[in-house]
Amino acid sequence: MIRLAPRFRLYRDRYRRFYYGLVTFSILTLIMYIYLVFNVTDPSEENFVSYSLQDLDSETQHTFYKGCADINSYLNDQSYRKSNASFIMLARNEELSDILTTLYSIESHFNQWYHYPYVFLNDEPFTEEFKEKVRQSVTGSVQFGTLNELEWEFPVEVRETMEFTERIKDQSDRGVLYGDVESYHKMCRFYSGLFYKHPMVRAYDWYWRIEPDVSFFCDITYDPFFEMEKNGKEYGFTVVLQELYWSVPGLFRATRSYINKNNIRLGSLWKLFAGTFDYARTGDEYLHKTVFDEKLLKEKLEEKINIDHLLDKTQNGDVDLNDKGNLRGLNHLLNRAQSKVPIFEDKFDNEVFDLCHFWSNFEIAKRTVFDNPIYDGYFKHLESLGGFWKERWGDAPVHSLGLALTLDIEQIHYFRDIGYKHSTLVHCPKNAPQEFQLPYFAGDDKFSNRNAKQYDPPFNLGSGCRCECPSIHLEIEDTSYPCMDFWLELAHGMEENTNFGDGGYYPYVDLDQREEEMKEEYEFNS
């Protein structure tokens, strides 16, 4: 069974209670860097084991293959059918060098054997040089598409207003990452709700999104599209992490608004992205607003029982302040009168967004997880609110919250065995044991020089096939807390609060019943 680190549990509990949304990723990365490089450990956490050193498989969440598949046998298996799928990339002519880096990596590690096609999209026509060099670099067919104005630009009635200009400038002044880059807003909007409508993308049932200048570190010797379909998976990811709060301050409010307006029955994936305060079922309005975990439940019930005891005595004219129970009730009554009901600025319908999301620059998915009436309506709702320019709503959190409108956790797949790097973030698994490794063979002559590569040593709990990880890197699997913690709890059915069903959260405990049980055991004069 997966061993969740104690500090991750504590962080999760605090987070869901008080919503620590302003902890920056850079600070967390620095702390983890010191931990990893200098091996700084807390003696109180002697049971701590990095996730990257554990077997994370569960009954419903596991790698499709441990180590390498025999590619020839796999392709010749009578049950195998190549999927109607394509790679997609939004690219620019000036990014050609970075794009060729990506293509060499994905072809070398996967597509030289499976020959899936590519769709390249641009807001400007691709140059002949670009198209020729791309074609020379891949083993599958290639399509090049140019986005029209409606697909790429914000509506005229928006982009020609003073408010549009000022909102973009304001994000720059406040230091919102990429907030002042108009093209970045356009890209986020396009990937959030328009890419799946493009005719070249709609021609396929599945897609694999790739970006310029990314690296793959392990051989992918099976067909991810085929395996996802066979195993009932509809969306796959490699990285889950937190978004920067100030890029999406209004996104969760907008999402809850859409859910309520359309009576959306949420999938169980919602639990990964939203925590609930709807803990207690009670007729007492004060308790309903103030009790949202077991510790507060006991504290507030004891307070209520003592106050009720005092009020009963008062009503009967039998108040003796030398009585410990009466004195305790008076103190509780004074404390309640002076205390304030906690206010959580970002709580909507008793829920908060934990900022976790799947990093969408890598995603393998069934197109219809987005190309459906519920998600399309969600995007139109967000578009009508202007959050793609008034704020810097990224396609990653939009995708994640949108997926949770319809999907259950069992329909998501974590591609743990795919080593991947984008920007400074790296996920690279340990190699599977030697008995699960197979010799490399080139599916195309241009990759024959790979025979000389030296792969990382095998690891008894590893999952990768012929991985060659960067010699020094921060493993995102170990640093992406609390999100990785949340994911693993859900994947293993270990979440403490199971109060989710029939498309939403429901009160976890019957507070009135617990009150009666406490009254029977309570001694007022002790």
Secondary structure, DSSP 8 states (H G I E B T S, - for coil): -----HHHHHHHHHHHHH--TT--HHHHHHHHHHHHHH----GGGTT---GGGS----SS---SSSS---HHHHHH-TT----SEEEEEE--GGGHHHHHHHHHHHIIIIIHHH---EEEEESS---HHHHHHHHHH-SS-EEEEE--HHHHS--HHHHTSHHHHHHHHHHHHTT-TTTT-HHHHHHHHHHHHTGGGSHHHHT-SEEEE--TTEEE-S---S-HHHHHHHTT--EEES-EEE--GGGSTTHHHHHHHHHHHHT----TTHHHHEEE---EE-S-HHHHHH--SHHHHHHHHHHHHHHHHHHHHHHTT---TTSHHHHHHHHHHHHHHH------TT-BTTEEE--EEE-TTSEEEEGGGTSSHHHHHHHHHHHHHTHHHHS---HHHHHHHHHTTT--GGGEEE-TT--EEETTEEE---B--GGG------SSGGGGGGGG-----B-TT--BSS----SS--BHHHH-TTHHHHHHHHHTT--S---EETTEE---EEHHHHHHHHHHH--TT-
